[in-house]
Amino acid sequence: MELSDVLSCLPFSEQLLENSFKWKVFFLEGVGRLRGKQAIAPLSEEINNSIDGFKTTYKFLMEMSEDLDQIIEVFLVAHSGEKEINKQKTDGEFYELYDYTIELFDSSYWIVCCKDKKYVKALEKRFNDVSVSEFIPS
């Protein structure tokens, strides 16, 4: 399962995802080149060392997913509200504050946190072994 597969289950048009959502990546580890040219290591370093995340777009995330040989770990957030996406102290704070939090661990285990039941249903329909849990804020 690739990042583009997870993102393509979002129940919105590509135009809406590009123009109405804010996107930030807070961690990225991958292998490959962007557009066949730029190695991913400098971008990963920029993202991982950023104080408040790397602002990006839906289109860039889809292209990155298609370009890279492998995404090993990623932590990204999407939000359609007015407030900016800022780094939080805990994952739970991200889950509470923003529309979508998507994490990949060790190339194999995804955690997607959202309040969007249509998205959850789309993930369940598309992928095997989807486990749904309710997040209980602290």
C-alpha positions in Angstrom: 0.0 0.0 0.0 1.4 3.3 -1.1 0.8 6.8 0.2 -1.0 7.7 -3.0 -3.4 4.7 -2.3 -4.3 6.1 1.1 -4.7 9.7 -0.1 -6.8 8.6 -3.1 -9.5 7.3 -0.7 -10.2 10.8 0.6 -13.8 11.5 -0.4 -13.2 14.8 -2.2 -12.2 15.8 -5.7 -8.5 16.4 -6.4 -9.3 20.1 -7.0 -10.9 20.4 -3.6 -8.0 18.5 -1.9 -5.5 20.8 -3.6 -7.3 24.1 -3.1 -9.3 23.8 0.2 -6.9 21.8 2.4 -3.7 22.8 4.1 -1.1 20.0 4.1 2.0 19.6 6.3 4.6 16.9 6.6 6.3 16.5 9.9 8.5 13.5 9.2 9.6 11.7 6.1 12.0 8.8 5.4 12.1 7.4 1.9 14.2 6.0 -0.9 14.3 7.3 -4.5 14.3 10.5 -6.4 11.7 13.1 -7.0 10.8 13.5 -10.7 13.7 11.2 -11.4 16.2 14.0 -10.5 16.3 15.2 -6.9 17.3 12.6 -4.2 14.8 12.4 -1.4 17.5 12.7 1.4 17.8 16.6 1.2 14.0 17.0 1.4 13.7 14.5 4.2 16.4 16.4 6.1 14.6 19.7 5.6 11.2 18.2 6.7 12.6 16.3 9.7 14.6 19.4 10.9 11.8 21.9 10.4 10.5 23.6 13.5 6.9 23.6 12.4 6.5 21.1 9.6 6.9 21.3 5.8 4.0 23.0 4.0 3.1 21.2 0.9 0.2 20.3 -1.4 -2.0 17.3 -2.2 -0.5 17.2 -5.7 3.1 17.2 -4.5 2.3 14.4 -2.0 0.7 12.3 -4.8 3.7 12.9 -7.1 6.2 12.1 -4.3 4.4 8.9 -3.6 4.5 7.9 -7.3 8.1 9.0 -7.7 9.8 7.4 -4.7 10.8 3.7 -4.7 9.7 3.4 -1.1 8.3 5.6 1.7 9.6 4.0 4.9 8.0 6.5 7.4 5.8 9.5 7.0 3.7 11.7 9.3 1.5 14.2 7.6 -1.6 16.3 8.5 -4.4 17.8 6.4 -6.9 20.3 7.6 -9.6 22.3 5.9 -10.3 24.8 8.7 -9.1 28.3 9.0 -6.4 27.6 11.6 -2.9 26.9 10.5 -1.4 23.4 11.1 1.2 23.7 13.9 3.4 21.2 15.5 1.9 19.6 18.6 3.4 18.0 21.7 1.6 14.7 21.2 0.0 12.7 18.4 -3.3 12.9 20.3 -3.2 16.7 20.0 -2.8 16.3 16.2 -5.7 13.9 16.1 -8.0 16.2 18.1 -7.2 19.4 16.2 -7.0 18.5 12.5 -9.1 16.8 10.0 -6.7 14.0 8.9 -3.5 12.6 10.4 -1.7 10.0 8.3 1.3 8.0 9.6 3.3 5.2 8.1 5.6 3.1 10.3 8.5 1.0 9.0 6.9 0.6 5.5 4.2 -1.6 6.8 1.8 -0.2 9.4 -0.5 2.8 8.8 -2.4 4.8 11.4 -5.0 7.2 9.9 -6.9 9.4 12.4 -9.9 11.3 11.3 -13.5 12.1 12.1 -14.6 11.4 8.5 -16.7 8.2 8.4 -16.8 8.2 4.6 -13.0 8.1 4.5 -12.9 5.3 7.0 -15.4 3.3 5.0 -13.4 3.9 1.8 -10.2 2.6 3.5 -12.0 -0.4 4.8 -13.4 -1.1 1.3 -10.1 -0.7 -0.5 -7.7 -2.5 1.9 -7.6 -5.7 3.8 -6.8 -5.9 7.5 -8.2 -2.5 8.4 -8.8 -2.1 12.1 -11.0 0.7 13.3 -10.6 2.2 16.7 -12.1 5.1 18.4 -9.7 7.8 19.6 -10.6 8.9 23.1 -9.1 12.3 23.9 -7.3 12.6 27.2 
